[in-house]
Amino acid sequence: MIDTGGFSSPGGASSGGGAGGAGGSAATGGISGGAGAGNSGGFSSPGGASSSGGVIVSGGSSARGGSSASGGSRAGSGGVGGSAASGGSISGGSRASGGTLVGGSAAGGVTSRGGTSTGGISTGTGGSTVPSSGGNAPLAPTDLNIAERAAPLNVEGTPAFGWVPNDPDGNEIQSAYQIQVTRASDGVLIWDSGRTASSSESFVPYSGPALTAGTSYTWTVRTWDRGGLASPWAAPASFDTGLSDADWKASWIRRTTTEADDYTLARREVTIGASPVTRARAYVSAYHQYELRLNGTVVDRGPAFSYPGEGYYQATDITSQVKAGSPLAIGIIYHWYGAGKGRPAAVPGLLGRFVVQHADGTQDVILTDGNWHVRRASQWQTGAPTRSLLLDLSQEYVEQIDSTQAPTGWDQPGYVDTASPWTVAQVVGVHPASVFTHLTGQEPRVVRSVATPVSVKTLSDGAVVADFGTVIPARPDVQFQSGKSGRTLNILTGYELTSDGHVSAAVNSTQETTMSFTYTESDGAQEFLPFTYLGWRYLQISAPGETLSTSQISAIVEHSDSPPQYAATFTSSDATVNAVFALVQRSALYSMQQQFVDTPTREKGQFLGDAVNDSYATMLGLGERSLTRKAVREFIASQVHYWTDGRLNAVYPNGDGQRDIPDYTERFPNWLLRYYQTTGDSALLADAHDTAQNVAEYIWKYVNATTGLVTNLAGGSGQYQYGIVDWPAGERFSYDMTTAVRTTVNILAVDAMRSMAAIATALGRPATETSLYKGRADQLTTAINAKLLRSDGIYIDGLTSAGKQSTHASQIANSYAVAFGVAPPSSWSQIGTYVAGLGMQQGPMTAHCLLQALGDAGMTDQMITRLTDKTGLGWANILSQGATFTWESWTAPGEGNSESHGWGSEAIVDIVESLLGLQVTAPGASAILIAPPAVGLTYANGTVRTERGAVQIDWKRPAGGGVTLNVTVPDNVSATVVLPISKPGSTSGSGAGQPAFVSESTVQATYTVGSGQSSFVVGG
């Protein structure tokens, strides 16, 4: 938890190769250190986190949108054949090739090919391994959370409890749990679940009496192991309930103005009661941004980039800032700046409720109402230009700050706010009022850390240029010591330097964005700190009139929170792969803002396609859950708000309202399924079912009766009409956009139907629903393979409106066919060879499908070629050009495309799943697959935190041949281990997880293993 108002040490990029420890990966600038989610307004470091890997569910829908056909291989051993499972259902096909797990038993303990030893018995089909009794009771559970958030302050609806069992015995499961919830103020027990027979350990719903709004509770849990031994109670955790719309009692207020870029100061001062303060909370919402100050100290910053009827508030613990019997000056800056991508027009407004509770049972409640005074924040000058040079983008305004016009002491006690220009606030009405009809507690919190430059240089013209080493989403912070009243400075951020060392402001170097600020000094010491962040690496201050040291220049780095201790780590025998891992992990983190953003510089918009890519990366690589959950709900709202035919917005919220891209809409069902498989959160799955079903029905309307294929899928405009395929347009690499039947659109349609079938099954919907969507998927697959293949088995780009085959066979069409399981597994090797021979002919938006297709085809050596090619297009090439953030296109510099675009970060999933060799195969990671690749790297190790705890994998390929594999599997998880072999009868397994041999083919051996540390050896 972060300290209120404080700054923590930066946890940003660190140098060098390799992987860091529990704090995160430090490989070549990877995420390390840092504080996690906090409930106050302080600044924490940008730590990362990670969680579960890939997914394979019934119906054959697989990780990241891939759908594995029956017998398909993801393990990369090159074989084909049956399905491998360990407790998880992989009906419809398995991505671990090799033998089918059937019946029988194999002994636990030490297991070698063909032999048994004493110990537990493992059944192959279910993956349930019964250990020899260890006899040790479990230890107390750890990592207590509510919906994957530690100590949240705004839990609304039914709390969803989570924890991690902690058992010293190997091969253990949780057989039962017991939860107790207590009211924090008086210790009264509110709910006791009693001993509940269940292996569930995440998103476990509260089922006690109704909880009181705005109240603090503590809770604890204990677990039982398979032998019936109980753990101690966990150290209590806490949570607060949030506010319903009826609980606020506060009024929306604002300053009366018609300014397009509205900075307003709002103020109220009270005296706190004399009894000792036991608890204090601030609840604030504002359009579009606010900063809360108490007695001059910043304690919270929050956004409300949403439609007013879908708004957010933040709850902050302010107990340490409030002193009994003392004055409390509440000062708030709110900023409203109209419509943009990721920002609806809305209207200005501020709502606040401040509750201070005392030891004697009394409380002070301060509400926004007619007692508040407001004035223009006059240091921000009017008439500023917009940043974007393209009219259809964000229309964010350049900040022009005149410190001589800043009111002094306005946020301190004793300030007189009754004289002009202060006025009484305009009262809109008690919430809900006017357009402000609903608020929801904000789950993801934007955290902040201080970054310092790696170098500061003064140029011949006096300009000072600071290099922060990496592209960061940040606000520049400059401490001037000798300001001169009226001196105006141009402060410029940027991505590139000119040949003479200045920061480039060229249109094609700045994403066609004005990345500057103007600052007019007052006399003496002062601080320049703008209100809104940009993405940038370099900072230039024009002739400041004083020598600026490194200690005077810093940046406030901003990103949405994720538990830093959950950061995935990875290191391997290839330093370039390690560097790419660090690049994509950092890019994923910095694309998490108040919402997923396509870039932190220009649009700052939440595009559906970008959000899906980013979300897959952040859920796996950063342990993120809340931002994905928020984004899913917002795109659900877009369908309700705009689309009666089942589409979704391409960007939401959005200043111009309705806008769609058809193949972005197609990705929604699998995104929802991916979230469910990662978390086991069936509540969101159920809430989103109808939306996903509407998407599937929208797609199906455009299936042509003659061809049986989706034709001219309605939506989009201009270059997006009927499907974006890839972006920017140059990254389509001659994909035939004249086709009415687009192969990519049809393959995504198959995936949407398969995902819908899997969702129906997971929710226990009628069997007819599952069979309907499975049948549609099969029908489309048959039509694709009948009509969109060349005679040599390679997929073409589609059909013309006359039904004629395109003459172009793109890399993207063929990588999709394998990655989404449309191509028969028998053809994967041939298609893999074809796409590998094309080099890189997909943009960063879709290139992860190329990596996945190569991995699925067992061609992990070709994956590594694509990841490490420094001269051709790809991640290593942009690293060789000094990139520290993934780009919008492989050739972004000089083209005006974004040099801070997160969608290329999804490569982290391919690195973890195909090169480290970890996939999640059952909801909430109750079952996993561990499958080291057969070719490519000589070693890899890493840690990935799944929903049930951290999985550690360390595999090596010794010089003499064979493979050694060491794994640590969390409690309450069953794993299938698939080992690449060159000859039969050469494998053995041992360890606490009691590996049990299951089957063997000519290319791989399969084991099941339980929790704890286990080792496997494949002879050379």
N, C-alpha and C positions, 0 to 999 in steps of 0.2 A: 504494500500500500504506500502511496506517495504522501509526503508531508504537505500539508496545506500551504500553498503559496510558495513552497520552497523549490530550489533547483537541486537536482541530483547530478551526479557525475555522468558525463555522456557515455551512452552505451552503443554508440554507432559503429561505424566501420572500423575494423582493425586490420592491420597489414599482415602479410605473410600467408603461407599456405596452410593446409591442414585444417583440423576441426578443433573447436573449442570444447570446453567441458559443459557442465550443466547449464551454464549461462547462455550457451548457443554457439553456433559455428563461427569460428574466427578465420575461416579460410578466405584468404585474399579479400579482405574487406567485408567479411561476413558479419552477421548480426551477433553481437556479444553483449553480455552484461545487461544492465538496465533494469529499471523497475517496471512492474506490470500495471495492471489496472488499479486505479485508485478512485476514491469517491470525492476527492477534493480537487481544488483547482490548481494544485501545484504542478511542477514540471518534473516529469520523470524521464528516464532515458528510453531510447527507442528499442527496447529489447524485443526480441522475436519470440516465437514459440511455434510448436508444431503439433500436429496430431496425426490422425490416422491416414492410412494410405489408400490404396485402390479399393474398388468394390466390385464384387461379382454377386449378383442376386438371381433369385429364381426368375426364369424367363429369359435369362441369358444377357441381361443388360450389364455392362461392365464399366470399369473405371473411366472417368472423364468422358463419358459419352460413348466409349467403345462398347460394342455388344459382341460377346464371344459366341460364335456358333458352336454347335456341338462338337466336342473334341478339339476345340481350338487351343493353341498354346500361347501362354503369356510367360511361362517360365523360361523360355528362351533356349530350351535344350534341343530344339530343332525337330523334335518328334511330333507325331500326331497321334490322336487316339482318345482315350477315355477321359474321365473326369476325376479330379482329385479334390477331396474335401476333408475338412476336419471340424466337424460340428456345424459348419455353415452350409447353407443350401446353395448349390451352384447348378441347379437344374437348368437345362437348356444349353449347357455347354460349359466347359472349363478352360481357363487360360493356362493351366498347368498341364502340359501334355504328358502322356504316359499312361500307365496302367490304371484301370478302374479299381477303386477301393471297394472290395466286397467282403463281407462277412469275415469269419475266421478270427483268430486271435494271435497276437504276437506278444512276447513277454516284454516287460518293462526292464528297467535297470540298464544293463549294457546289451545292446542288440547288434548282431552282425548279420550279414546277408545269409539267409538260410538257417540260422540258428537262433536259439533262445537262451535266456538266462533267467534266474529267479527274479521275482519282482511282480509288479502289477501286470494286469492284462489289458491290452488295448484292442478295441474293436475298430475295424477299419471304416465301416460305413458311417458311423456317427461321430467318430473322432472323440468319443468320451473315454478317457484313459483313467483307469482305477488304480491308484497308487498303493504300494505297500504303506501301511500306516506309519506316518512320521511321529504322530503322538504329540506334536507341539500345537498349542492353541494359537490362533492368529494374533498378531499384534493389532494395535488400534488402527482403524482406517485413517487415511491421510487425504489431502487434497479436497477437503469438503467444499462444495460449491452449489450454487443455485443456477441451473441452466448454464453451467460452465463459467459462472462468474463468482469470484470470491467476494463475500461480504457486500452484495449489492444493496443499494439504498432506495430502490424504486420497484420492488417486485409487485407486479400486478397480475391478477388472475390467480391461477393455481401454481404455487411454488413447485419447482421440479428439482429434486435433490440429487446430488451426485457425490461420489467419493471413490477412492481407490482402496480395495482390500490390501492387507499387508500381512502375509503369512510366511513364516520362516521355512516351512516345509515346501519341497518341490511338488510339482504336479498337483496343485491345489485348486479348488474352486470355492466359490461362495455358495453355500446352500441356503442361507437365510440372512435377513437383516432385521434390525429394529431401529426406528427413528423416534426421537423425542424432540418436541418443539416447546420452548418455554418463553413466556413473555419476559423481556429483559428488565423491565422496570421493577418487577416485584418477584420474579422467579417462579411464577405460577405455571405449572405444567398445562399446556394447551392441548397437546395431542401426543399420544403414544401409539405408534403403529402396531405394537406388539410384535412378537416374533413372526416374521412373514417369510414363508418359504419361497425364495426367488434368487436367481443369480443376477438380477438387475442391479446395476450400480451407477447408472446415469439416467437423468430425466425421469426419476421416480416421483410420481405425483403425490402431493399432499392430499390427504383425505380427511382432515379433521374439521372442526367447526370453523365458521367464517372468521377470518383475521381482520383486525381493525386497521383502517387506513392510517398511513403515516406513523406507524408504530414499529419499534425495534423488537426483534425476537432473536433468541439464540437456539441453536439446534445441535444435536449430536447423533451419532449412529454407532452401532456395533454390528459385527457380522459373525456368522458361524461357518466353519469349514465343512468339508464333505463328511467328516467324522462326527460332526455335531458339537465340536468344541467352540466355545464363544470367545470373541476378542474382548479386550477392555473397551470402554466407551472412548470415542475419539475426542480429542480436545475440542470444546465447543466452538462453533462458528456462528456468525451473525448474519442477519439480513433485516432490512426494513421493508415494510409494505409501502407501496406508492400511493398516489392520490387518484381517486376517480374524478371525473369532471365536476361532480357535485360537491367534492370535498374542498375545493379551492377557496371559495368565499371571497376571493380577491377579484379586482377589476382589471381588465385590460386598459392600459393607459398609453398615451403617446404625446408627442409634441405636434402641434398643428403646423404642417408644412407641406409644400408641394415639391420639395427637392427630390431629384432623382437619386441622389446619393446622400442618404440621410444619416448623419452621425449625431446622436442625441445623448445628452447627459441627463440622468434621472437621479433624484436624491431624496432621502428621508432620514431624519435623525431622531432617535428615541433614547430613553434612559432605561437600562435593563433593571429588572427587579433585584432586590437586595439579597434574596436567598441564593445559596450556591447553585450554580448552573450544573445540571446533570446531563443534559442533552440539548443540542441545538441543530436544526436543519434549515437549509435554504432550498427552496423549490423555485426555479426560474425558467421562464420561456420567453423568447423574443424572436422577432423577425427582422433580419436573418441571422444575426450574430449578437452575442452580448459578452461583456466582461464585468464580473461582479467584484466589487471592492468593499472591504469592511475596514473602517478606520484607516484607509489609505493603502491597505494590503490587498493585492489581487488574490482571490481565493477560488475563482472558477471562471472558465470561459466556455461558452456553449453555442452550438448552432441550432437553427430550426429551418433547414433547407428542405421544406416540405410544404404541401398545400395546407392552409390553415385548418381544414377539417381532418388532416392527418398529421397534426403537429406533434412536437416532442418537447419535453421539459427535462431538466437535469435536477437531481437531488444531490446536495453537498453537505457533508458533515462540517459544521462551523463551530463545534463545541469549544475548540481551543481558541477561537477568535473572540468569543463573547465573554465579557467579564461582568460578574454580578455587581449591581449598583453603579455601573459605569455607563457613559454615553456610548451609543453604537451609531456610527454614521454609515449608512448604506448608500453606496454610490454605484451606479450601473451605466456603462456606455452601451448603447445598442446601435447597430448598424444595419440599415435596410438599403438595398441597392437594386431593386427591381428584378426583372426577369433575366434568365440565362439558362444555359444547359446545366442541369443539376440544380436549378434554382427557379422556383415558380415566381410569378410576379408578386402574388400575395399582397399584403399591405403592412405598413409598419405597426408594431405593437409590442408591448412589454407587460408581462404578468409575473408577479412574485408573491410568494408566501414564505414567511420566516417565522419559525416556531422555536421558542426558547423555553425549556422546561427546567423547573427548579426543585431543589430538595424538599421544599415544603409543600409540593404538589401543585403549586401555581405555575402558570405559564404566560409568557409574553407572545402574542401573535401579531406580527406586523404584516399588513397586506398592501399591495399596490392599490391605490384609490385616489380620491381627490385631495388627499393630504400630501401627495408627492409633488415636487417641483421639478420642472424640466427646463432645459435650454439647449441651444445648438452647441455642439462641441466645436467651437470656433477655430480650433487649431487646424482642422481639416478644411481646406479652402474649397469654395464652390466653383463650379464650372470646369472641373477636371475632365480631361478626355478619357475615353474608354481605352482599355488596354488592347483589346483585340482589333487587329486591322482587317478582320473579316466580319462582315455585318451579322452573320448568322451564328456567331459564337457567343462567348460568355457575357460580353458587355460589362465586365468588371471595370471599375474606374481606377485610374492612376491616383495614388495617394499623394496629395500635395499638402504638406504639413508646415504650418508656420507656428513655431513654438512661442513667438512673441504674443500670439493670440490665445494661448492656452490659459484657462482659468487656474489659478494656483490655490491649492488646498481645498478644492471643491468636494473631495472625498474624505475629508478629515472632520472630526468633531468640532463644533463651534463655528463652522463656516456659515455665513449669512446668505441664504438662498432666496430671500424675499424681494430683492431689488432686481430691476431689469438688468440683463436680458432674461433672468429667470421668470418663469410663469407657472401658474398652477397647471398640472397635467390635464390634458383632455381625457376624460373618462369615457371609454367606449361602452362599458357595461361589465357586470359581474360575469365571470366565466361560467358557462359558455355564453358568448355574446357575439352578435354580428356574424362575421365569417369564421370566427374562432370557436368552432363547435366541438372540437375534441382534441385531447392531448394524451400522449402515451409516454411513459417513462423511457428516456433514452438509455439503451443498454450499452452499446460501445461508447467509450469515452475517448476523446482526443487527449493524448498525453504529450508532454513537452519536455525537451531536454536542451541543454546548452552545448553547442558545438563550437570549437575554436578553430581558427585557420591553421593550415599546415605551413603557410608562408604569407608574409606581408611585404610588398615592395612599393617603394615610392618612385614614380616615373619622372622623366625629365620635366614634364609640364606640371609637376606637383600632385598629380593624381595618385591616390593610394589604391593599390589592387591587392585584395586578399583572396587566396586560393584555399577553399575548404576541403580539397582533396576528392570529394565525391559530390555528385548531384544530390541535393537535399531539398525536401519541402520545408521551407523555413522563412522566418521573418528576420531580416538583418537587424542587428543590435549594435549601435556604435555609441560609445561613451566619450563625448567631447569634454575636454577640460578647460578650453579657452575659447568658448564661443563668442562671437561678436554679433550684437543685435543687428538684424537685417541682412546678414550675409546669407545668401541662398546657395545651397549646394545641390548638385545633381548626383544622386546616388543610383547606381546602375547595377543590376544583377544580370547574369548571363551564363551561357553554356560554353562559350568559346572565347578565346583571346585572338586579337588581331596580331599581325606580325610584329608590331611594336610594343606588344604587351598590354594593350588596353582591352577592356571587356568589349566584345563585339555586340553592337546594337543592330547589325544588319538583319533585314527582314527574314532571310533564310537561316539565320543563326539563332533566332528567337521564337520560332514557331509562329511567326507573323504576329508577334505580341510586343507591346511596349512594356519592357521589363524594368522600368525606371521608377524612381520616387524623386520628389523635390522636397528639400528641407531648408527652412529658413530658421537661422539660429537666433537665440536670445543671448544675452551676455552671460559669460561664466560657464560653469560645469552643467552639463545637461545630457539627456539620453535621446537618441533617435531610435524609435521602435515602432514600426508601422503596425496596423491592426490586422492585416490580412497577409497570409503567406503566399509565396510563389515557389516554383521549383527552379533551382539554380545551383551553380558551383562557385562562380566567381562574383566578387563584390568590388565595385569601384566607387570611391568617394572623390569627387572632383575638388582638387586644391583646397583641403580643409583649413588651411591657415595655421595648422599646428602639426607637430609630429605625432602620428598615431602609432602606438605600439600594438603588438599582437594582443596584449591583455585588454586593450580598449575595443577590440572588434570581436564579435561573436555572432552566433545565430541561434534562434529559438526553433529547434526542429520539431515538427508536428506530425503526428500520425495517430491513427486509432490504436487502442491498446490491445495487447495480447500477452498472455503470461510468458515472461521471458525465459522462465525455466523450462518451458516446453519447446524451445527452439530445436528444430531438427539439426543434426550435425552430420557431416559427410566428409570423408577424405578418402582418397584412392591413390592408385599408382600413377595416375595421370594428373599432373599439376594444372593443366588447362581445364580439365573437367572440374577440378576443385574450384578453380577461379570462376567458372561459369555458375556452379552451384551458389557461390557467394553472391555473384551478380544478381541472379534471379531471386534469391531469397531477400536480398535488400530491396530490389525493385518491387517485390510483392508487398513488403512492409510499407514502403513509402507511397504505394498506391491506395493505402487504407487511410482515408481521411474521415470527414463526417459521413461520407459514403464512399463506395468504391469510385475512384475517379480515373478517367482515361489518361489524364495527365494533370499533375499539380500546377501546371503553368497556364494553360490556355483555357480550354473549356471547363475543367474541373467538374465534368459531368459524369453521371452514373449511366453509362451505356450498358445495355443488357449483355452484349457480347463480351465487352471488356470485363464486366462484373463476373461473368461466369469463369473466364480465364483466371482472373485474379483470385476469385474465391477458391477454385481448386488448389491454387498455389498456397493461399494463406491458410486454408484448413489443414493442409498436409504439412506445410513448411513453417507455420507460425502459430499453430494451435488456436487459430481464430475460429470463433463460432458466432459471436454476437452480430458482427457486421454482415455476415452471410444471412443470418436469420432476418435481420432488419431489411436487407436488400430484397430477399424473397418476398417479404410482406409488401414492400413498396411496389414491386412489379405486379403482384396480385392486385393491388389497388389501381394500378394503371389499367388493368382490364376492366375493372368495375367502373372506373372513371370515364373510360373512353371507348372501349371496344366491345360491342355487342356480338361481334362475329367470332370472338375467341382469340384475337391477336393480343399482343402486349406492346407497350411502348418500347421503342429502341433506346430511348433515354428518358429516365424518370427520376425525380420530377424534371419538368422541362418548361422553360418560359413560354414557348409557343404551343404548349399543350400536346396535342396528339401528333405522334410521329413514330413510324414503325419501320423495321427491317425484317423481312419474312424469315430468313434463316437464323436471325437472333431469337425470334419467337420460338422456332423449332427446338432450340436448345434448352428451353425451360424445364420440360419434364425430367430430363436427365440430371440437370442441376439440382432439382428438388430431391431426386433419388440419391444423388451423391451425398447431399447433406444428411439424409436419413441414414445411409449406410455408414457414414463417418460418425454420427452422433447417437443413433438409435432413438432420436427424438420423433416419436410417432405423432405427437400433438401437432407439430407444424405440418407434417405430411398429410394429416387429416384435414387441417385447415386449408391446405393448398390443393387438395384433390380436385375440386371442381374446376379450379383455374387450369390445372394441367389437362384435365379432360376436355375443357373448352378448346385448349390449344390443339389437342389431337383431332377434335372434330373440325376445327377450322382447316387444318391441313387436308383432312380427308375429302373435304368438299371439292378440292382441286385435283382429285384423281380422275384422269381421263378414262372413260369407259372403254375406249378402243385400245389404248396402250397399257392401261392399268398403272400408269405412272402419274406423279404429281406434275401438273403442267401450269406454267405461268402462275405460281403461287402468289396470290394478290398481296400487294404491299410494297412499301418503299416508293422512292421517286428518284428520278435522274439515274445516277450510277448504282443506286441501291434497288431499283425496281426489280421485282421477282427474286431478289436475293443478292446479297453483297458478295458472296463467294469468298473473297479475300480483300484486304485493304491495306494501304492505299491501292489505287487502281493499278499502278505499276507492279505491285506485288502479286498480281494475278498471273503473271508470266504467260500471257496469251491465252488464258482460259477463254473458251468460246462463249462469249456473252450473248451471242445471237440465238442460242438455244432456248426453246420454250420449255423443254424438259431438261432441267439441269441435274446432272448426276449428283452433285454435292447436296442439293436440296432434297433429292429423293432418298439419299442415304441418311440424311438427318431425319427425314420422315420415318424411315424404318426405326431409327433409334428412339424417336418420340413415341412410337407405338409400343415398342418393346418396354420402354421405361414405364409407360402407362399401364401395361399389363403387370409389371413388377410392383408398381404402386398399389394396384388393385389387390394383388395377392397379399402384400404386406399389411394392408388395412382390413383384410378379411372381407373384402367386397364379394358380391355374388360371383360364382364361378363363370357365369355368362359374360361378365365384364372382362375378366382376365382372358377368356378364350376369344372374345371379340377383338381385342387389341393384339393379341398374339397372332390371330388369324390374319389381321390386316398387315402386320409386320411380315409375316411369311409371304403373303400375296405380293407385297411390294418387292421383297427380296427376290422372289421368282421372276417378276417382271424386269427388275434391274438386270439380273443375270441373263435374261433372255434377250434384252433389247439394247443394253448399254455396254456390251462387250465387243471388242474386235475379235476377229477370227483367231488371233494369237493369245486370247485370254486377258488382254489389257483393256481397262475401262476407258471409254471415250467420254468427252465432256457433256454429252447429252444428245437430244434430238431436236431438229428444227421443228417449226410449227407444221411442216408438211410430213413429219415423221422420218426425215432423213438423218442418218447418223452423222454427228460431227466428225471431222477428219482429225481433230486434235485430241490427244490423250494426255491430259495434264497430270502432273505429280499429285496435285491436291485430290483429284478424283480417285486416283489409285490408292493414295495413302488413307483416304477416308474409307475406301472399300475394305481395307484390312483392319484399320483401327476401330471401325464400328461393326466389324464382324459380318459384313454383307458378302464379302468374297469367301468362297469355300476354303477351309484351311489347307486343302491340298494345293491351292494356287498361291498361297502366301509367299512361298520361296520365290516363285517366278515373279510375282508382283514386287516383292521386296527388292529383287535384283534390278528390276526396271526403275523403280523410284530412286534407288541408291545411285544408279547410273546417271541420273539427272542432276546430281549435286543438290543445291538448294534452290528450288523453284516454288517456294511457298513463303509468304510473309510471316513476320513474328506472330501475327494473329492466329495462324493455323499451323505453324511449324511443329507444334507439339504433336500433332497427328502424324506427321512424318516420323518423328522419333518413336511414337507409340507403334506405328506400323512396322518399323524396323525391329523394335523389341519383340513384338508379337510374332514376327517371322523368325525369331531366333537370331537375328543379325545384329547383335549388340555391338559387334566390332564396327559395323557401318554407322550405328548410332554415335559411337565415339568419334568417328570420322567427321560427322556433321557437327558435333559439339566442339571439336577442336580445330577445325579448319580455319586458319588465320588469314588465308588469302582469298577464299571464296566467301560467299555470303553466309552469315550466321553469327552466333554468339561470340565465338573466339575472335572473329574478324572485328566486331565492334569493340571488344576488349583491346585489341591491338591498336585501335585508334584512340584509346584513352577513355572509352565509355565506362561509366560507373553506374549506369541505369539502362535498362533495356529501352530500345527505340521503337517508334511507331512503324518504321520501315528499316530495312537493312542499310539503306543509303540515306538516312535522314539528314545528316548535316549538308547544308547547301541546298536543300529542297524545301525547307519550310515545314517539314514534318517534325513531330515531337521527338525530342531527345530524352524524354522522361515519360515513357509509356509502359505500363505494367503488363500488358497482355502477353509479352514474350516470357513472362515469369513462370508460365505453366510448365516449362521444361523441368522445373524442380520435381514435378510428379514423375516424369519419365526417368530421371536420375534415381529417385528413390525406388520406384517400382521395378525398373528393368536392370539397373546397374548395382544398386544396393541389394535389391531383390525382395522387397516387402510389399505385400498387398493385403488389404482388409477384405475378408470374404463373407462376413456376416454383420448385420447391423450392430453398431456400437462396438465393433472390434471384438466380439465374443469369439470369433475365429479369424485366423490370419493364415496367409501363405508366405513362406520364406523360400525363395528360389534363386540362388546365385546364378548369374549368367554363365553360359557354357564357353563363351569366347569374349575377347576384348581385354578388359583390365586384368592385372595380375593380383590385385587385392583391393578391397573396399571395406570400410567400416563406418558405422554411423548409428545414431540413435533417433528414433522417431517416437514421439509421444502419441499413442493412440488414446481413444476414449477410456480404455481400461488400464492405461499406464504405458510406460516406456518400453519399447522393443529395441534391443541392442543386437546388432548383427556385425560380425567380423569374419570375413572370409578371405582366404588366400589360395593362390595357385602356385604351389612350390615349384622350384626349377625342375625337380625330378618328375613332375607330373602329378595329377590328382588334385584334390581340393581339401582344404580344412575349413571347417565352419564352426564358429562359436556363436551361440545365440542366448539371449536372455528374454524369456517370455513372461509377461506380467501374470500375476495371479488371476484366476477366473477366465483364462484364455486358453483355447486349444489351437495348436498350430499344425499345419501340414508343411513338412520340409521336403522339397524336391531337389535332389542333387544331380548335377550332370555327371555322367559316367562314360568311360570309353570301353569298359568291359564289364560283363556281369560278375556278381559276387565279390565286389571290391569295396563295399561300404560297411561302416559300423557307426553306431551312435551310443553315447553314454551321457550320464549326468542326472541332475536333480529332476529334470522334466520327464525322465524315464522314456527315452525314445523307443518307439515300437516300429519295427519294419513292417511295411504294408505290401509293397509290390515293386516290381522292377521291369523295365523294358530294356531295349538295347541301348538307349541313350540316357536314361535317368532312373534313379531309385527314389522311392517315396517312403517317408516315415511320418508318423504322428508323434507329437511331443507336447507335454504339458508345461506348466509354469516353472520358472527357475532357470538356472544356467545349464546348458547342455552343449555337447560337442559332437561333431560328426567328422568322419574321415573318409575320403574317397581315395583308394589306391591309384598309383600312376600306371 
